[in-house]
């Protein structure tokens, strides 16, 4: 799933932390980072953070419940 224009990055990672299954960030090179890992969260922030918001991410969530949480975040944030 493509996620765009994340302005509240803290809230975004709090939603990720509540996910039950694995949530991965797909990098431009096709690598997958486990966003449930704090280290991966910091690495992803360092690589894609610009001007206080994240313009676009490609995420893979494996649990339907987690996908729903992420969609709800994007619709309400």
C-alpha positions as CSV (number, residue, x, y, z in Angstrom):
1,X,0.0,0.0,0.0
2,X,1.2,3.5,-0.7
3,X,1.0,6.0,2.1
4,X,1.3,9.7,1.4
5,X,1.7,13.0,3.2
6,X,2.3,11.8,6.7
7,X,2.4,15.0,8.8
8,X,2.1,13.5,12.3
9,X,5.1,11.2,12.2
10,X,4.9,10.4,16.0
11,X,1.3,9.3,15.6
12,X,2.2,7.2,12.5
13,X,4.8,5.2,14.4
14,X,2.5,4.8,17.4
15,X,0.0,3.2,15.0
16,X,2.8,1.0,13.6
17,X,3.7,0.0,17.2
18,X,0.1,-1.2,17.9
19,X,0.0,-3.4,14.8
20,X,0.0,-7.2,15.7
21,X,1.8,-8.4,12.6
22,X,4.8,-7.4,10.7
23,X,4.7,-4.0,8.9
24,X,7.5,-3.4,6.4
25,X,8.7,-0.3,4.6
26,X,9.8,-1.0,1.0
27,X,12.7,1.2,0.0
28,X,13.4,2.6,-3.4
29,X,15.9,-0.2,-4.0
30,X,13.3,-2.9,-3.1
31,X,14.7,-3.6,0.4
32,X,12.2,-4.2,3.2
33,X,12.6,-2.7,6.6
34,X,10.6,-4.0,9.6
35,X,9.0,-0.9,10.9
36,X,8.2,-2.6,14.2
37,X,11.9,-2.3,15.0
38,X,12.9,1.0,16.6
39,X,16.2,0.9,14.8
40,X,14.4,0.5,11.5
41,X,12.1,3.4,12.4
42,X,15.1,5.7,13.0
43,X,16.9,4.5,9.9
44,X,13.7,5.1,7.8
45,X,13.3,8.6,9.3
46,X,16.9,9.5,8.5
47,X,16.5,8.4,4.9
48,X,13.1,9.8,4.0
49,X,12.3,12.6,6.4
50,X,12.1,16.0,4.7
51,X,10.5,19.3,5.8
52,X,8.6,17.8,8.7
53,X,6.6,15.3,6.7
54,X,7.0,12.1,4.8
55,X,5.7,12.6,1.2
56,X,5.2,8.9,0.3
57,X,6.0,5.5,1.6
58,X,5.3,2.0,0.3
59,X,4.2,-0.3,3.2
60,X,3.4,-4.0,3.4
61,X,1.2,-5.1,6.3
62,X,0.4,-8.8,6.6
63,X,-2.6,-8.7,8.9
64,X,-5.9,-7.4,7.8
65,X,-6.5,-5.7,11.1
66,X,-3.2,-3.8,10.7
67,X,-4.1,-2.7,7.2
68,X,-7.4,-1.3,8.5
69,X,-5.5,0.6,11.3
70,X,-3.2,2.1,8.7
71,X,-6.0,3.1,6.4
72,X,-7.9,4.6,9.3
73,X,-4.8,6.6,10.3
74,X,-4.4,8.0,6.8
75,X,-8.1,8.9,6.5
76,X,-8.3,10.6,9.9
77,X,-4.9,12.3,10.1
